[in-house]
Amino acid sequence: MSSDKADLYTRITSRIVQALEQGVRPWLQPWNSEHAAGPITRPLRHGGEPYRGINVVMLWGEAMERGFSCPIWMTFKQALTLGGNVRKGQHGTQVVYANRIRRTETGDNGEDVEREIPFLKGYTVFNCEQIDGLPSHYLAPATPPLNPDQRIATAETFFGNTGADIRHGGAHAYYNIAADFVAMPCFETFHDAESFYATLGHEICHWTRHGKRLNRDFGRKRWGDQGYAAEELVAEIGSAFLSADLGLALEPRADHASYVANWIAVMKNDKRAIFTAAAHAERAVGYLHSLQPKLATIEEAG
């Protein structure tokens, strides 16, 4: 690994650890965004495509720290292409691009062998609130919110479409991997509807780890060990991604406060841990979206 790549992992991890040590979970903000793109959303590229994985965590944290309401980000060059100009004195935010390159090398037997080499590259983006002269829709005011009951109904449908065995009752929310079911306290015991669905989202992310689904295993052996903390971090970030996708306001779960110290320890021990967790969270949420029924095409509808 090059020193630049190692430094990139270290810089990003150190920033997230610092936020956690100050009691801030960067993947839980911002929820007060007032923009036409939606009051709760993933960070968006200039063309409207959502960011993924670790970039979501990084940009949410930056928006929270600097008070940005607009969820849209772009490079200096993209701003110029759209007729905008980054204001003098504004500082950008680093995001990363991960991919693999194929390289042909000569093997020990003298034959050509193709290898895939992973790489991580950083680049700088600016929030639209740092840019003047953009087309008006990039800074459009928020439209009236959807009916809250309608949004919650959408979440109810989403979770129902997963086909997960969800059992209601008792005082604790958890996923039982041996019996493959999610346990949830009754709806009425939650402070509000969104808290119920956000908690369900966390447990459903755990549900994706089963061997017949994503087969995710961090080598956890007992409650509270490093593998346990890594899985909890995946579910925590996955729940945040999912809540953003479904338009749910996600609040920190009180019973997860004790996990923060474990997350910090995991990240300090492994500079790639937060990248890995965010990638697994993205896969978990992507898997849940893949279980939703596809919209019928015009031909099928006809």
N, C-alpha and C positions, 0 to 999 in steps of 0.2 A: 504494500500500500504506500502511495506517495505521501510525503510529509504534508502537502496541501490537502489531500483527501483526509488524512488523519486529523489535521487541524480543524477541518470542516466538521467532522463528527464531534470533536471535542468542544468547539465553540458553541454549537447548537445544543449539545447535551448540557454544558455548563449553564447556559442561559435558562433552560427548563428546570434544572435542579435549583438554581437560584430562586426562580419563581415559586417552586414548591416549598423551599425553605422559608419563604416569606408568607406562606399560607395561601398562595394563589395557584389554582389549577388552570393553566392557559387554554386548555381545551373546553372550558365551560363558558367562554365569553366570545363575543359580546352578544347579549340578548336584547339590547335596547336600540338596535339599529333601526333607523327610520329612512328607508330607501325603497324605491319601487321594486327592487329585486327581491324584497321580502324582509320582514323584521327579524327572521332567524334563517340563516343560510350559510352554506359553506362559502369560503372565499372563492371569488370567481376571477378567471382570466379576462382579458379585455374583450374576447369574443363570446363570453358568457359560459365557457366551459368551467366546471368546478375544479379546483385544485384537489389533490388526493394525498393521502398518507401524512407524512411528517409535515408537509407544507401547510396543511390545514391547521395543525397545532401551532406552527410558527406564526402564521398570519393572524390567527385568532388572538394569540398572545400579544402581537404587535398592535392590533387594532384596539385591544383592551387598554394597553399601556398608554397609547397615544390618543385615545378618544375618537377613533375613526368610526363613523356610522356606515359609510359606503363599503360594500363588500367587494368592490371591483379593484383589481390591481393590474398594472402593466409596466413594461420596461420603458426606459427613456425614449428609445427608438419608436416603440409602438405609439407612445403619446404624440410624438412628432408626426407620425403618419396620419394620425387622426386630427391633426391641426392643433394639438395642445402643446403646452410648454410646462415642464416641471419648474415650479417657483424656485427662485434663487434661495440658496441656503437650506433647502429641503434634503433630508437624508433618506436614502432608500432602505429597503428591507431585503435581506438575503433569503432566497429560496433555493431549492436544490433540484437537480435533474439527474435521475439515476437510469442507467441503461447498460447494455452489454455490447461490446464490439467483438467481431469474429476475426481471428488472426490465424493464418496458416503458418505452421512451423514444421520443421523437419524432425521426425521422431527418431528414437534410438535405432530403429531398423532402416532408417534412410528414407522412409515414406513420409509424404506430407500428412500432417494431422491438423485438423481445425480445432481451435480452442475458443471458448467464449470467456471474455475478460470483463468483469463488472467494473463500472466506473461511476463516480459521483462528481457532479460539476455544480458549482454555485453560480448564481447570477442575481442581479439586483432588480427589484420591482418597486413601484411607487403606488400608493393608494390614490384613487382619483381625487380625493380631497387635497392632495398635494400638487394638483395639476390645474392650470388655467387653460381656458379655450377649448375644452372638450365638447363634443356634441351634447346637447342638453340632457339626453336620456341617461348619460353616465352619472349624473347627479340629480336624477329625478326624485321628487318628494314621494313619500310613501303613499300608496293607495289605501283606501279603507281596508282594515283587516277582514279576513274571512270570518264567517260565523264560527265562534269557538266550538260549538257543538259539531259543526260539519268537519272541522279539522280533527277533532278527537274521534269522530266516526271513521275518518280515513285511517287513523292509527289502528283502531279496532279491526278494521278490514285487513290492514297490512299484516298485523300479527296473526290473525286468523288464517291468512293465506299461507303462512309458513308450514302449517300442519303440525306444529309442535304440540306435545301433550302438556297442556297448562292446567295445573290443579290449584284451585282456590281454597284458602282456609289456613289456619295457623297464624303464627306471629312472625314468621321469617320468610324472606325471599331468597331462593337458592336454586341451583341446578343440580339434580342428582344424575350423574353420568352413568352409574351402574344400572339404574332403572329407566334412564333416558326420559326424565320429565322435569318440567319447571314448576316449582312451587311458588305461589304468590299469596300474600295476605289478601283478604277480601277488599274489594274496591272501596268500600265505605270506610275502611280504616286509614286511608291515605288523606293527607291534608287537602289535596286537590287532584283533579283528574290527570293533569299533566305529570304530577309526581308518580302516579300509578303507572302510566305508560312509559315514562323514562326509566323507572325501575324494571319494568318488564323488558324494555329494550336491553338493559344490562344483562339480565339473565338469559335472554334469547341469544345474545352474543356468545355467552358461555355455551349455550346449546349447540352452536355451530362447531365446537371443538370435537364432538363425538367422532369416532373412527369412521362411521359411515357417511360423514359429511366432510369437514375439512381436515379431520385427523390431526388436530393441533395438540402438541405435547411439548412442554418445556422441561420435562424431567422432574415434575413435582412429585415429592415423596410424602410430604406431610403438610399440615396446615401451617402457613406462615413462612415456609422456606422460599428460596429464590424463585423456583419454578412457579410456586403459588402466586407470589407477588407479580411475576411476569404475566400470568394469565389474567389476574385481576386488572392489570394495567391495560391489557388488550380490551377487556370488557368495558372498562371505564371510558377509554377513548372511543371504542366502537359505539357505545351508547350515546356519546356526544355527537358523533357523526350521524347516527341514525336519527337522533332527536332533531338535528338540523335539517335533515332530509324530510322529516315528517312535520316540521314546524312546531315542535314541542319545546317549551322552555325547560331546560335541564338544570336542576339545582343539585349541589353536592349531597350525596347520601350520607347521613350522619354515621352510619355504621361503616363507612369507608374511610373515615378520618384516620383511623389507626393504620391504614395501609400506606399512608403517605411516606412515613419513615422508611418502610420497606422499599417503596419505589425509588426513593432517593438513594438508598444503599445499592439497589440493582443498577441504577444509572451510573453511579460513581465507580462501580466495579466493571461496568461494560459500557463503553461509549457508544456502542451501536444499539443498546437495548431499546431506547425510545424510538429509533428508526424501525427496528424489528417489530415493536409493539404496534406502531402506527400502520405498518404494512399489513400485519395480521388483522388489525381492526378494519382496515379497508377491505380485505378479502372477506371477512365475516359479514360486513354490511353488504358487500356486493353479492355474496351468496344469498342473503335474505331477500335482496331485490330480485334475484333470479327466480325466486319461488313465486313471485307475483304473476298473475295471469297476464299474458301479452294482449295488447289491444288488437282487436280484429282489424284486418286490412279492409280496404274498400271492396275488394273483390269478394272476400269472405262475407262481408256484411250484405253484399248484394245477392 
